[in-house]
Amino acid sequence: MGEGSRNGGLGPARISGIPRKQPPRRLVTCVAAALLLFACVAAWALDWPLSPVRVAATFGTPARGRFIAGTALAADNALVRALAEGELSFSFEEGSHPSGLPSALGSFAVVEHGHDIAAVYAHLASGSISSYLKTVKAESILGKTGSSGWTEGPGLLLQIFDRRLDQWLNPLLVLPPSGDDKAPVIRSMALVRGTRSYVLGEVPSLPQGSYMITVDVADPSDSPWTAGPLAPLSIRLTMDGAEIAREVFDVAEGKEGHLLLFSRNQRDFAGYRTREGRYVLGERLMTRGKVVFEASAEDASGNRRTVSWSVVVE
């Protein structure tokens, strides 16, 4: 097994019109120019809507089969403040729809923060939304945290939507560091062939053939509750020193009835995790000989852990 380490900058930060604050240890980059998707523009900065910050779900966290397209923060009856100045364009109180149907987001507010960026503040306490506001200043009070809608605990779900690209953006890419100093945990790696799983480190060898490569990764949290195993910001995998997979939880978009994840090598949400909760990193043909795998997982604060395994293919 390898050792964990903390180094910055595995994943590209795809940012549309929003500058990031310049914290140490976090690599500030734009997506490669060839992608022509996002540009880093220094105009204004965002701040956390709650204090203290207790992350209960990261972008990509699986919560009872649904994808968390934002960041959930745990807090009970705490004031929710605007990330930056903007316009309150919409608000909704749970139970107010004439149909009586429930709202997954519960009571929520939408603020247009400029640069075609909208922020959704969801699961607010019923009756707490400052719906009288029109112009919102940075740190304006929008409401209080609650448990409205579909949520595993009291708090706030923050979502950021790029209207120009029709994509959900990972809020942790544009918010300041949370102060987290714990690296993601890489529990295990398994090669799957048909109905058989080979957990590396538990089997000395395996037969030749094509295998689906899966890894069990979670980002630790000090939150009093979580929506599920927290997704890291990025996962990287090498095989005999050559990179064969690199997933960055930066964006998500709906297209033709499918939820597509990642800006690089887009993946369908339906197949990016196994039933056991492992991330699927691809499929490889394994031929005779010794193979060395190395997996790295990094969070948005730049904490990184790297683990390696070796196996003999017969």
C-alpha positions in Angstrom: 0.0 0.0 0.0 1.1 3.5 -0.7 1.2 6.5 1.5 -1.2 9.5 1.6 0.1 12.9 0.8 -1.4 16.4 0.5 -0.5 18.3 -2.6 -2.5 20.8 -4.6 -3.9 20.9 -8.1 -5.1 17.6 -9.7 -8.3 19.1 -11.2 -8.9 21.9 -13.6 -11.2 24.7 -12.3 -13.9 25.4 -14.9 -15.1 28.8 -14.0 -17.4 31.0 -16.1 -17.0 34.7 -15.2 -16.3 34.1 -11.5 -12.9 34.7 -10.1 -11.7 32.6 -7.3 -10.1 34.0 -4.2 -6.4 33.2 -4.2 -5.8 30.7 -1.3 -2.5 29.0 -0.8 -2.3 25.3 -1.8 -5.1 25.5 -4.3 -4.2 25.6 -8.0 -6.0 28.3 -9.9 -6.3 27.2 -13.5 -8.6 27.5 -16.4 -9.7 24.6 -18.6 -7.4 24.0 -21.6 -8.0 26.5 -24.4 -9.0 23.7 -26.7 -12.1 23.1 -24.7 -13.2 26.8 -25.1 -15.7 26.3 -22.3 -14.8 28.6 -19.4 -12.7 31.7 -18.8 -11.3 33.0 -15.6 -12.3 36.7 -15.2 -11.3 38.7 -12.2 -14.4 40.7 -11.4 -15.7 39.8 -8.0 -15.4 37.0 -5.4 -17.8 34.7 -3.6 -18.0 33.9 0.1 -19.6 31.1 2.1 -23.3 31.5 2.8 -22.9 29.9 6.3 -20.4 30.0 9.1 -19.0 27.8 10.4 -18.7 25.6 7.3 -19.7 22.0 7.8 -19.9 20.2 4.5 -22.5 17.5 4.5 -22.4 16.7 0.8 -20.0 17.6 -2.0 -20.7 17.9 -5.7 -21.3 14.3 -7.0 -22.1 12.8 -3.6 -24.7 10.0 -4.1 -27.7 10.5 -1.8 -30.1 7.5 -2.0 -29.6 7.1 -5.7 -29.7 10.8 -6.6 -26.8 13.0 -7.7 -26.0 16.1 -5.5 -25.4 18.9 -8.0 -24.1 21.3 -5.4 -22.8 21.5 -1.9 -24.8 20.8 1.2 -23.9 22.5 4.5 -25.2 21.3 7.8 -26.7 23.9 10.2 -29.9 24.2 12.2 -31.8 27.5 12.1 -28.7 29.4 11.0 -28.8 32.6 8.9 -28.2 32.1 5.1 -26.3 34.9 3.4 -25.9 35.7 -0.2 -22.6 34.7 -1.9 -22.3 38.1 -3.6 -24.4 40.9 -4.8 -27.2 40.2 -7.3 -30.9 40.1 -7.9 -33.5 37.9 -6.2 -35.2 36.5 -9.2 -37.4 33.8 -7.7 -38.4 32.3 -4.4 -40.7 29.3 -3.4 -42.3 28.3 -0.2 -42.7 24.6 0.4 -46.4 23.6 0.2 -47.4 26.8 -1.7 -47.9 25.1 -5.1 -51.6 24.7 -6.1 -51.1 21.0 -6.9 -49.9 20.3 -3.4 -47.0 18.2 -4.8 -43.8 18.2 -2.8 -40.7 20.1 -3.9 -37.4 18.2 -3.8 -35.6 21.5 -3.0 -38.2 22.5 -0.3 -38.3 26.2 0.2 -35.7 27.9 -1.9 -34.5 31.2 -3.4 -32.7 31.9 -6.7 -30.3 34.8 -6.9 -28.8 36.0 -10.2 -25.3 36.9 -9.4 -24.2 38.3 -12.8 -22.0 36.8 -15.5 -24.9 34.4 -16.4 -24.5 32.7 -13.0 -27.5 31.8 -10.8 -27.3 30.5 -7.3 -30.0 28.3 -5.7 -30.3 28.4 -1.9 -32.4 25.3 -1.0 -33.9 23.5 2.0 -34.6 26.8 3.7 -36.8 26.9 6.8 -40.4 27.5 5.7 -41.5 31.1 6.2 -37.9 32.4 6.5 -37.2 33.5 3.0 -36.5 37.3 2.5 -38.9 37.4 -0.5 -39.3 41.2 -0.2 -35.7 41.7 -1.4 -35.1 42.7 -5.0 -31.5 43.8 -5.0 -29.2 41.6 -3.0 -26.0 42.7 -1.5 -23.1 40.4 -0.5 -24.0 38.8 2.8 -27.6 39.9 2.6 -29.8 37.5 4.7 -31.9 35.3 2.4 -33.4 33.1 5.0 -32.6 30.4 7.6 -31.5 26.9 7.2 -34.1 24.2 7.6 -35.2 20.7 6.6 -37.7 21.4 3.9 -37.7 19.2 0.8 -35.7 16.0 0.4 -32.8 16.3 2.7 -31.0 14.0 5.2 -30.6 16.7 7.8 -31.1 20.4 8.6 -29.0 22.8 6.5 -28.6 24.4 3.1 -28.1 23.0 -0.3 -26.1 25.5 -2.5 -26.3 25.0 -6.3 -24.6 27.2 -8.9 -25.9 27.2 -12.4 -24.2 28.6 -15.5 -27.1 29.8 -17.7 -24.8 30.4 -20.7 -23.6 26.8 -20.8 -26.6 25.1 -19.2 -24.4 23.4 -16.7 -24.3 23.0 -12.9 -21.0 24.1 -11.5 -19.2 22.6 -8.5 -19.5 25.4 -5.8 -16.3 24.3 -4.2 -14.4 25.5 -7.2 -15.4 29.1 -6.7 -15.7 29.4 -2.9 -12.8 30.1 -0.5 -11.0 27.1 1.2 -13.2 25.6 3.9 -10.2 25.0 6.3 -10.5 21.2 5.7 -7.1 19.5 6.2 -8.2 15.8 5.9 -7.3 14.0 2.7 -9.9 11.7 1.0 -9.9 8.1 2.1 -9.2 5.4 -0.6 -10.7 2.3 0.9 -10.0 -0.2 -1.8 -9.8 -1.0 -5.5 -11.5 -3.9 -7.3 -11.4 -5.3 -10.8 -14.7 -6.6 -11.9 -15.3 -9.3 -14.6 -18.9 -10.5 -15.0 -20.2 -11.2 -11.6 -16.8 -11.7 -10.0 -15.0 -8.9 -8.1 -11.2 -9.1 -7.4 -10.3 -6.8 -4.5 -6.7 -5.8 -4.9 -4.6 -6.7 -1.8 -6.9 -9.6 -1.0 -6.1 -11.7 -4.1 -2.5 -12.4 -5.2 -3.4 -13.0 -8.9 -6.2 -13.0 -11.4 -6.8 -14.5 -14.9 -6.3 -12.7 -18.1 -9.2 -10.8 -19.6 -11.1 -7.5 -19.7 -11.9 -5.9 -16.3 -13.9 -3.0 -15.1 -11.7 -0.9 -12.8 -13.5 0.4 -9.7 -12.3 2.3 -6.6 -14.0 3.1 -3.3 -13.2 6.7 -2.3 -14.8 9.1 0.2 -14.0 12.5 1.5 -14.2 12.7 5.3 -16.4 15.2 7.0 -16.9 16.6 10.5 -20.6 17.4 9.7 -23.2 16.1 12.2 -24.9 14.4 9.2 -24.0 13.6 5.6 -26.1 12.9 2.6 -23.9 9.9 1.7 -20.2 9.2 1.1 -18.8 12.5 0.1 -17.3 12.7 -3.4 -13.8 14.0 -3.7 -12.9 16.8 -6.2 -10.9 14.4 -8.4 -9.7 10.9 -8.9 -6.7 9.9 -10.9 -5.6 6.3 -11.8 -2.4 5.1 -13.3 -1.5 1.6 -14.6 2.3 0.8 -14.7 3.0 4.5 -14.5 0.7 5.6 -17.3 -2.4 7.6 -16.6 -5.5 5.7 -17.7 -8.3 7.7 -15.9 -8.8 11.1 -14.5 -12.2 12.3 -13.3 -12.9 15.8 -12.0 -16.2 16.6 -10.4 -16.5 20.0 -11.9 -19.7 20.2 -13.9 -22.9 18.3 -14.7 -25.5 18.9 -17.4 -28.7 17.3 -18.7 -28.7 16.3 -22.3 -31.3 14.2 -24.2 -32.7 12.7 -21.0 -29.3 11.8 -19.5 -27.3 13.4 -16.7 -23.8 13.9 -17.9 -20.9 14.4 -15.5 -17.4 15.9 -15.9 -16.0 18.4 -18.4 -13.4 16.0 -19.6 -14.5 12.5 -20.8 -18.1 13.0 -20.0 -19.8 10.1 -18.2 -23.5 9.2 -17.8 -24.6 9.4 -14.1 -26.3 6.0 -14.6 -23.0 4.2 -14.9 -20.4 6.1 -12.9 -20.8 4.0 -9.7 -21.4 0.4 -9.0 -24.2 -0.9 -6.7 -21.6 -1.3 -4.0 -20.8 2.4 -4.3 -17.4 2.2 -6.1 -16.5 4.7 -8.8 -16.1 3.1 -12.2 -12.9 4.4 -13.8 -13.0 2.4 -17.1 -12.3 -1.0 -18.5 -8.9 -2.5 -19.4 -7.6 -5.7 -21.0 -5.3 -7.4 -18.6 -2.5 -9.5 -20.1 0.0 -11.9 -18.4 2.5 -10.3 -16.0 2.7 -8.1 -12.9 0.6 -4.9 -13.0 0.9 -1.9 -10.6 -2.0 0.4 -10.1 -1.8 3.8 -8.3 -5.0 5.8 -7.4 -4.9 9.4 -6.2 -7.9 11.3 -4.8 -7.9 15.0 -4.0 -10.5 17.3 -2.4 -11.2 21.0 -3.1 -8.8 22.2 -0.4 -5.9 20.5 -2.1 -5.6 17.5 0.3 -4.5 14.5 -1.7 -4.1 10.8 -0.9 -2.3 8.2 -3.1 -2.5 4.5 -2.7 -0.9 1.7 -4.8 -1.5 -2.0 -5.4 0.1 -4.7 -7.4 -1.4 -7.9 -8.8 -0.1 -10.8 -11.0 -2.1 -11.6 -14.1 -1.9 -15.3 -15.1 
